[in-house]
Amino acid sequence: MKVPYFDLKAQYAGLKNEILGAMDRVCQNAAFILGDEVAQFEKEFAAYCEVKHCVALNSGTSALHVALLAAGVGNGDEVITTPNTFIATAEAISYTGAKPVFVDIDPATANIDPKLIARAITPKTKAIMPVHLYGRPAAMNAILDVAARQRLAVIEDACQAHGARCRGKRVGGFGLAAAFSFYPTKNLGGYGEGGALTTNDEYTAQLARSLRDHGAAHRYTHERIGYNYRMDGFQGAVLRIKLKQLDGWTAKRQELGRQYRKHLANARVELPHDDPHDECVYHLFAVYVDNRDAVRAELEARGVQTAVHYPMPLSLQKAYANLGYRPGSLPQAERACERVLCLPMYPELRLEQAEYAAKTLAEIVGPK
Ligand SMILES: Cc1ncc(COP(=O)(O)O)c(C=O)c1O
């Protein structure tokens, strides 16, 4: 059996007519940048995330950047985040002139360990940026507690976690602002680049609207230096159609997650911990194995494609060599990066394909 790691074409086949119709509407109205489809999507996505405001942008990276600017983060400040994430999380901090400060992860969840945050806080710390990695909510209650004690802003990197719930509440509204990515492979993905900032704070929403459009208050009246971070009309149109499917797709991902857990229960793999009070939306299904690269090659030889998110913590990336982290600085994140293996996870994956992938992995690694 062949189990591809991803299959975006299968999803298009089911939505083709609706999507082409919506794209045609954008063309007929020549609403290529922002426009009505984007404005409607903002309303619908804000309602979905249970927040007051959604500002549509051209990427998740831009959303993180704008959220940090709204928190007043700038030159010389420090922002605490996780090293176990995509580089965009830290890059957005760097764009503001601030320094990312990496705090090690809780190996059970792969998210930032809230117990380690307090000791990383200095007089320069301005904000904490947890990432809901793989669709699993970070420990928001504990993070909000530390932040409140030290008067720090919290910005959620929710780029992998559309619709996830932490203690019953959707991610996106826990801190000052949150960033979502609509990169095509995300749980809610556009047909190009896209992102959004969500917030319950009126000022942050207004600032984000201004910053995404060259700091404009009205056309050709600029209150500040901004950016070209606008979402294009096609993305708004596509995302509106896909948003209607999102809960169904998430349920399918969760079912696949249960399938993986069932067939891997007795195998020599570590499975991620799901807090029963939260809801993980399984952007990725990450497991941890010894001899990861050999296991991966054997899976590939038996028809199961996998991926490694991420092979190296940000603390050891050349791009951040100036921060002075060394192997051993953040041992849990480093160990996770050496052992992590992501199994195929997308709504169109058939249960029997997941069963085959899990059983093949169990055979390769052997019993516990
Ligand atoms: C955790 C995380 N943060 C930020 C981003 C950046 O989003 P984008 O690619 O839309 O800029 C991504 C996705 O690529 C991500 O996975």
The ligand as a Tripos MOL2 file, in Angstrom:
@<TRIPOS>MOLECULE
LIG
   16    16     1     0     0
SMALL
NO_CHARGES

@<TRIPOS>ATOM
      1 C1          4.3850   27.5950   13.9010 C.3       1 LIG1
      2 C2          4.3950   28.4750   12.6820 C.ar      1 LIG1
      3 N1          4.5960   29.7900   12.8430 N.ar      1 LIG1
      4 C3          4.6000   30.6200   11.7930 C.ar      1 LIG1
      5 C4          4.4040   30.1660   10.5080 C.ar      1 LIG1
      6 C5          4.4740   31.1340    9.3780 C.3       1 LIG1
      7 O1          3.3140   31.1770    8.5980 O.3       1 LIG1
      8 P1          3.4250   31.6020    7.0490 P.3       1 LIG1
      9 O2          4.1250   30.5220    6.3150 O.co2     1 LIG1
     10 O3          1.9840   31.7620    6.6320 O.co2     1 LIG1
     11 O4          4.1490   32.8940    7.0120 O.co2     1 LIG1
     12 C6          4.1860   28.8020   10.2980 C.ar      1 LIG1
     13 C7          3.9210   28.2010    8.9780 C.2       1 LIG1
     14 O5          4.5470   28.1910    8.0270 O.2       1 LIG1
     15 C8          4.2030   27.9230   11.4040 C.ar      1 LIG1
     16 O6          4.0300   26.6110   11.2510 O.3       1 LIG1
@<TRIPOS>BOND
     1     1     2 1
     2     2     3 ar
     3     2    15 ar
     4     3     4 ar
     5     4     5 ar
     6     5     6 1
     7     5    12 ar
     8     6     7 1
     9     7     8 1
    10     8     9 2
    11     8    10 1
    12     8    11 1
    13    12    13 1
    14    12    15 ar
    15    13    14 2
    16    15    16 1
@<TRIPOS>SUBSTRUCTURE
     1 LIG1         1 GROUP 0 **** ****
